[in-house]
Amino acid sequence: MSSRLIRVGVGIAASAALAFAAVPAAAAPPSQPTELRGSLPSGGQYVLHEPERWNGTLLTWSPGYGGGGGTASAGPSREVVSWLTGQGYALAGAAAGTGWAVEDLLVAQPQVVDAATAVLGEPEHVVAWGASMGGQVSVALLEQQSSTFDAALPLCGSIAGAIPMLNGSLDGTYALKTLVAPEDARLELVNVTNEPARQAAFKEVLDAAQQTTEGRARIALAASLAQMPTWSQTGTEQPDRQDIDAQQEQLYRIFMWGTVSPRQPLEQRAGGNFSWNTGVDYADALRKSGNLQLVRQLYRDAGLSLDDDLTALDAGVRVAADEQAVAYMQQNATPTGDIHGPVLSLHETGDAAPVVAQAGTYADRVQAHGQAALVEQAFVDRPGHCAYADAEVAALVTALQDRLDSGRWQNLATPGALNDRADAIAESGGLERGGTFARHQPGSLLRPEREPDVFATTP
């Protein structure tokens, strides 16, 4: 393996037979774990944190969107990495590619495991973990590299994949444009040519619509079709179910970040448009969104006909996908749920990118493959994206370790058990606050598709 290592600290020496050029740096105190950095054969960098006494488990970290290039990291925070190495875990991670670097990370992470194995020896367990896009990578690695990875721990991940996530976004942007600014060519739905200009145009139209009762009703409809949460803003109280205006405000404030998702970088990766809304029944989608009564009330207050707007959506010019682009995004990556090792995922109920229904659709896919017993899903009932306490993350890692050791979940991943773990870790390990895990039953995505039935535009 043509790889270059830079070693920081003190640890076991790599065998001279290994094809690594190790460069020792200044020695650290013997109690410190060893940090090794090096280059990957496919390009990019990796890091390995070697504990003083290894417990046999290797955790490989995949970063979120925009974090795939530059300096490799091995976990969500330095504090978590330090605590886990102190518990005997070896942690590694890759910095490969930029932007939507799923393809790069799927290639890089098995190479990271090879590099770690050359230093540590053969792991007993290899766990793929990551946040956001990295969470999606982790479940894809478990599926696609089952001989290398034994389990997955996705945090706030788009674990049902980018295809359904961006189909939901398309539904929201299609509805807003069709109902509010149908002639505005700046509002590119797909095949985006200028992402910053597109974002600015959508924000201008959205902000203007929010100033009228008619616009607020249509924003709520568009956001509901994209399955945006009605409690989306960190630092705010959860709106009362009867407080229509407060819920609409939350939908408006999350619309740009959650629905007008950056599309151009993904389309460039895929070689075309991989989203479609051919054949979508928008009246049925609204009924299934859970927000029908909210939207109806806003439409009544605005003196608008909801039926007329739904008819307009059904009559609008639909968007078809490019078959090759869909195939690319299936491979890189739209998980099928065909797994042979345990998955423990974590989600905020008020996340918007991805929405929490990604968890429900992923569980549906795993169940369809007859492997439902392999998956446990944990939730924190609050808005935000990947804003977990360090002690909560540490609790998940140790719970998954116990699952790997015992071969059974039992009650390892219940909210109560995870909160007890997180509280104990926070009290004894100095990590940020205890657990806030809560019971939640996620719905499924309105657009769970992995591929369209047809690729031609439907009238």
N, C-alpha and C positions, 0 to 999 in steps of 0.2 A: 504494500500500500504506500503510495507516494504521499506522505503526510509529514508536516513539520510541527513539532511540539515545542512550546515554550513552557517550562515548568516553574511554578512559583511555590515556595514552601518546601516542606519535607514530607516524603512519603516513600512508598516502595519504589525501587529502581526498576525501570523498564529493562527487559532482557536485551542484551546486545544483538540478539538474533532478529529483533523487531526492525521493521523498515521505517523507523522514526529517527529524526535527528533532534534529540532532546537537548535543550540549552538551559542549564540550571541558572536560576537567578539567586538573589540574596536569600540565605537561609532564614526561615522563620522559626519561632519557638516550636519544639517538638509536638506540643499539644494542638497546633494548628493543622487543619486539613490541607491537603495539597491541591493547588489549582494548576491545571495544565491547559494551554491554549495551542491550537494548531490549525492547519489548513486541511480542507477536505479535497479528495480527488476530483469531485464534481465542481469545485469552486466554493468560495465562502469560507467561513471560519467556524470553529467549534470550541467549546470550553468543557472541561471535565473537572469536577470537584471530587477529590478522592478522600474519603473519611479516614480517620486514624485506624478505626476498626470497622471494616465493611460488614454489613449484615447480609450481603448477597443480592440486594435489590438495586437496580439501576433505573433511575428516572430520567427520561429524555424529554426536554422542554422544547415546544414549538411556540414561537411568538405570535402575537396578533398582527393584524393588517398594518403594514408600514414598518413592522419591526423585524422583517426578515433579513435586512442587510446590516452592514456595520459590525458592531461588536456583539458576539454571541453571549447570551445569558442562559442560566440554568433553572430559572424559576421566576415567579411573579415578583419577588422582592429579595433583597439581600438578606433580610431577617429570616425569611422562610428557608432560603438556601442554607444559611448558617445553622438554623435549628435542625434541619433535616440531616445535614452532615454530622452534626453532633449526636444524632440518633443512630448513625451508622449507614445512612443511605449514601450511595454515590449518585451525583447529579451531573447531567450533561445537557448541552443544548447546542443548536446550530443557528448561525446567521447566514442564510442562503437566499439570494434573490432579493427583490424589492417589491413593495406594493403587495398585490395579490400573489404571494409567492408559494402557493400550495404545491404546485408542480415541483418547484425547487426543493421544498422541505420533504416531500415524499421520497425524493432521491437522496437527500442529505442525511436524514435521520438513521437509516440503516448503516450508513458509513460512520456516523457518530458511535453507534453501538459497536461496530468493528474496532474503532479506535479505542474505545473504553475497554473493550474485552482484551485488547492487546496489553493494556496496562494492568487491569484489575484481575484478569482471568475470566472464566466463563460465569456470567451472572446466573443466579438461581431464578430471578424474575426480572423482566424488562417491562417497564410501564411507560407508555407514551402519554404525555400530558401536555397541556397548553391552554392558552386563553384566547377566546374569540375565534379568529381564523385558526389559531393554533389548536383550539379545541376540536375544530372540524378536522384538522390534520391528524390529531391523535386517534380519532375513531376510524379514519381512513387507513392509517397505518396498521391498526389492529386487524382490519379486514384484508388489506392488500399484502401485508407482511406478517402473516400469522406464524411463520416459523421463527420470526425474530422477536415479535412483541407479544406479551402474555396478557396485558390488560391495558385499559385506557382510562384516563382521568381528565375529561374535558371540562374546563371552566368557562362559563358564559359562551359556549361554543355554538356555532351554526351547524349542529350535528346532523341535521337533515339535509344540509348542503346549500350551495349558493343558488341552484336552480329555483327551488321553491321560495327562497328568501327574496330573490330579485323578481320572481313572478308576482309576489305580493307587493313589492315596491312598484312594479309596473301597473298593477291594478289601482294603486293610490294615485300615481301621477297621471294615468290615463283618465281617471274620474275627474281630477282637479282640472286638467286641461280641457276636457270635453265640456264640462259644465261651467267653467269660469272664464277661460280664455282660449276657445277652440281655434282661433285664427293666429295665435301667437307662435310663430315658427321657432322662436328661441327655446320653447319648452320641448326640447328633444326627449322623446320617450325611450328610444333605442338608437343604436348606431350613432352614438354620441361623437360629435366632432370637436367640441370645446367644453370640457367638464366645468371649468370655473365660470364660463359665461352661462352655461345651463343652470348651475347652482344659483347664480345671481338672479337670473330671470325668474326661476321658480320662487325664490324668496320675495322678489318684488310683487309677483302676482299673489302669493300667499298672504303677505302682509296687507295688501290692499283689500283682499277678500275678507280678512278678519275685521275690517272696519264696518261691515254691514251685516245685518241679520241674515240676509240671503247667503252671503259669503260664508258666514260662520256655520250655517247648516250644511253647506256643500263641503266645507273642509271636514266637518265631522263625518260625513258620508264617505269621502275619499279616504280619510284616515282609518275608518272602521273596515273598509274593504282591504286595507293593508294590514289589518289586525294590530294597529297601534294601541298601546295600553292607555287607559283613562287615568292612570296615576303614573306619570312618566318623569316628573321633575324632582331631582334630589333636593332635599331641604324644604320640601313642601309637605303639608298634611294630606293624607289620602282624602279625595273628595267624597262627600256623602253621595250615596247612590241616587238621592233625590236632587242633588245639586247639579242640574243640567249645565249651567254656565261654567262651573268650575271644571267639570269633566271636558267640556269643549275646549276650554283654555289649555288644558293639559294636552289634548290632541293637537291643537294648533302649535304649541311650543315644541312638540317632538317631531312634527311633520318633516321638517328639513333633514334632521339628523337620521330619523328612522325610515322615511319613505323615499326621499330624494337621495338615495344612496349613490355614492360614486360608482358609476357604471362604466365609464370609458376605459379605466385600467383593466377591468375584467374582460371587456369585449376585445381589447387588444391582445390579451392573453389567449382568449378563445378563438380569435380570428373571425369574429362576427357576433351577431346578436343571438343569445341563447335564451331569451325570454319570449313569452307569447301570451296572448289572452284570447286566442281563437276558441270559440265554443264556451266561453265563460258565461254563466247565467248570473248577472249581478244582483238581481232581486233575491235569488237563492243564497248567494254569498252574504248579502246583508243579513238575511234571516239567521244564518249560521254564525255570524260574527259575534253575537251576544250584545250588540249595540242597537238593535232595531228600535227599541222604545226610545232610546236616547235620540237617535236620528229623527224619528217621527216627531218627537216633541219640538225639536229645533226647527223642523220644516213647518210645523203648525205655527210656531211663534213667528216665523218669517213670512207666512202666507204663501208658501210654495207648495207645489204638488210633488210629493216624493215619487209617485207613480210616473209622472211625466219625466222626471230626471232619470229614473231607472230605465224608462223606455229610450231616452236619448243615449244612455250608455250602451244599451243593447243594439242600437242602430248605428253606433259610431264605427269608424274604420278601425278594424282590429289589427293586431300586430302578430305576425308569424315569425317563427324562429328559424335560424339557419341550422340545418341538420348537423353539419360538422362542428359548429360551435357548441351545440347541445352535447354532442359526443365528447368533446374536450372537457366540458364542465362535469359530465358524469364521471370521467376518469379522474378529474383533478379538482374537486372530488365531491360526488354526491353519494354518501354512504347508502348501501343497500340494507344494512341491518343483519347481514349474514356473518355472524361473529362466533368465535369459539373460545373466548376468554371474557372475564368480567369487565363491565363498564360502570363507573360511578360518575355521574355528571352533576354539575351544580349550575343553577340558574337563578337570576333575579326575576321575580314575577312581573316587575315593571320595566324590564329590558325592552328595547325597541330594535336592536340590531345585534343579535337576532331576537325575535320575539319568543316568549316562553313556549309558544305552541310548537316550536322546533323540537322541544323535548318530547311532546306528545307524539309527533309524527315519527321521530326516531324510534320511540318505544313501539309504535305500531309496526314499523318495519321489522324490528327484531322479533316481535311476537309472530309475525307472518312467517318467519323462518323457524319458528318453534323454539326460540332461545330466550323467551321472556325472563326466565329465572336468572339469566346472567346479568341483567341490568337493574341497577338501582339509581334513582334520581333524587337529588336533594335540592331544596329551594330556600331562598330567603325572601320574605315578603316585603319588598321595597323596590323603589325605582332605581335605575342606574345600570351601569354596564361594567362588569368585572370589578366592582368595588367591594371586595370581600376582606374581612379581617384576616390577618396572617394566621391567627389561631384557628380560624375556620378552615383555611386551606390545609394547615398541618393536620387537623382532625380528619379531613377527608383522606389524606395520604395514609395515615395510620389505620384508618378503617379499611381501606382497600388492601393494605398489607395483611391485615387479619383475615380478610376474605381470601387472599391468595394462599395464606398459610393453612387455613381451615378447609377451604373448598366450599364454604357455605356462607350466605349472607346472614342468616338468622336475623338478629335485630341490630346489626352493625350500623346500618344506614338510616335508622329512624331519626326524626328530628330530636327526640329526647336523648338518644345515645350520642348523636353527633354534638349536641350542645354540651353534654357532660364532658366529652373529650375536649372540645374547644375551651371550655371553662377551666378544666384541669391544666391544659397546656398554657393558657394565659396566666394562670396563677403561679405555675412552677417554672415556666420556660421563658417568661419575659416577653412573650409575643403580644401583639396588639389585641385587645379586648376578646371576650369570650364569644360563645355561639349565639346566633340569632336564627337558627334554622326553624322552618315552619312547615306545616303540612300544606300541600297544594296538589291539586289534580289538574294538570295542564290539559287544555283541549288540543286538538290537532290543527295543523295548518289548513286554511281554506284552499290552498294551492299546493298539495303535497306531491305533485307530479315529479317524476324523474325525467320524463320525455313526453313530447306532445304526440297525440294520436295522428295528427296530420301536420304537414309543414307548409301547406298552401294557406294563403289568407282566406279566412271565412268571411263572406259578405256580412 
